[in-house]
């Protein structure tokens, strides 16, 4: 990509230095990944490959120049060596997206993109969509856990990757003649311009509840960011809307696309009737514009019925038949850390779930309570340097559903885990609780206190394989920890 081509695509810029004849060898926002001849774009708030959070990429420009960056994009003017071309823009994140799309040749235009947004359910819904479409097409998946190429897992860093990473993955799919890519469109991904330049065949809204208010500040801002994805859809594309959610109308009004609705409580195009929940299976009748079919799904919980309905509506929008949809819904769909059973033959159930929002926690605890355990024991915490308002709310929810509560550290980051736990405890109204800050010891205490017929819910971290305390990040996984403790005692 010639630098001049990139500059021609920027409507507003101030350039010092000559761009003539400069052939850009790569695009980077992280100096650790910058090489000679690269365009370096300074953005705020990103995560390096080593998981270190960088609040301001402008502080890393000297390091990028040392690594050989030829041109630098900045959002605020600053003195730079004459050896590099300086490009000042009003929004460096948008510039990063423009550069990434150009450098990789707009690969997303060679794929049919399916986007999933919402507070909860994005990861599971993408996996269900993949399970259906993979029966007929070559499909890739991009999300919280990893990205997948026709079922093969590859590591990734962000739920919605930064533009150079995202476009590189798209190119990998396009070069292998993939038909579809289903991806999680997080609010950060939308707001940070990571999806700029992408054209979607369909977008689905799962639900909206309190999360990320440390970033968005208000629920209105959070909602407005989510609806932006639907405003991008063309008239011949599809918007998949959960009409059971109170803000469904906002998404419907935000789009020109054709609407397909889904729900359980309210009348919709795609519905589930006669739902029968179990700890191993979920049975329901799937009602669609193409007819009805019995579903015997391995994913459990009413929230996963909603996720399946969203995936069904997406599949219908892409012309798939009911037999294929049924086969995909009934496949073994394993999503790490999403109501994941940890079984070593013990007489009680241990479940790990990523539930880290009020709505997510209530969904999984309600499901656990509906399974009629003798006692429900809940272990959870809240992350530090994140939305503080949700902490007592989650304490109240745990109190409403649990017989025993153990508050522990999640990822306290730079906050005092004791203060986080105290804030959670403010919401616990009518029962005793324990605070055990060591997460492993908290899980051990819960498992040791469980008896026949009990359910131990370990919530908040799910699939995560690390824990961050202060500036130290170390290996920690709830499933591995629970398995280790169960092996010790059984």
PEWO-V21499 format. One record per backbone hydrogen bond with DSSP energy under -1.0 kcal/mol. CO is the residue of the C=O (numbers start at 0). NH is the residue of the N-H. If there is no record, write none. Layout:
CO;NH
CO;NH
This chain:
0;23
1;5
2;6
3;7
5;8
6;9
13;87
15;85
18;21
21;2
25;38
27;40
29;32
30;33
34;37
36;24
37;69
37;70
38;27
39;72
42;56
45;53
47;50
51;47
53;45
54;44
55;58
56;59
57;60
59;63
60;64
61;65
62;66
63;68
64;67
67;36
69;84
70;39
71;86
72;41
73;88
80;83
84;71
85;15
86;73
87;13
90;94
91;95
92;96
93;97
94;98
95;99
96;100
97;101
98;102
99;103
100;105
101;104
105;108
106;109
107;110
111;180
112;200
112;201
113;182
114;203
115;184
116;205
120;124
121;125
122;126
123;127
124;128
125;129
126;130
127;131
128;132
129;133
131;134
132;135
132;136
137;178
137;179
138;149
139;181
140;147
141;183
145;142
146;153
147;140
148;151
151;148
153;146
161;165
162;166
163;167
164;168
165;169
166;170
167;171
168;172
169;173
170;174
172;177
173;176
178;111
179;139
180;113
181;141
182;115
185;189
186;190
187;191
188;193
189;192
194;197
200;237
201;114
202;239
203;116
206;118
211;214
211;215
212;216
215;217
217;221
218;222
219;223
220;224
221;225
222;226
225;228
226;230
233;236
236;257
237;202
238;259
239;204
240;261
241;244
244;247
246;249
247;251
248;252
257;238
259;240
260;269
261;242
269;262
270;286
272;284
275;282
280;277
281;296
282;275
283;294
284;272
285;292
286;270
287;290
290;287
292;285
294;283
296;281
300;304
301;305
302;306
303;307
304;308
305;309
306;310
307;311
308;312
309;313
310;314
311;315
312;316
313;317
314;319
315;318
320;324
321;325
322;326
323;327
324;328
325;329
334;337
336;353
339;351
346;452
348;455
349;341
350;457
351;339
352;459
356;360
357;361
358;362
359;363
360;364
361;365
362;366
363;367
364;368
365;369
368;371
374;454
375;402
375;403
376;456
377;405
378;458
379;407
387;390
389;393
390;394
391;395
392;396
393;397
394;398
395;399
396;400
397;401
403;377
404;433
405;379
406;435
410;383
411;414
412;469
415;419
416;420
417;421
418;422
419;423
420;424
421;425
423;426
424;427
433;406
436;408
437;441
438;442
439;443
440;444
441;445
442;446
443;447
444;448
450;453
452;373
453;348
454;376
455;350
456;378
457;352
460;463
464;475
466;473
467;412
468;471
471;468
473;466
476;480
477;481
478;482
479;483
480;484
481;485
482;486
483;487
484;488
485;489
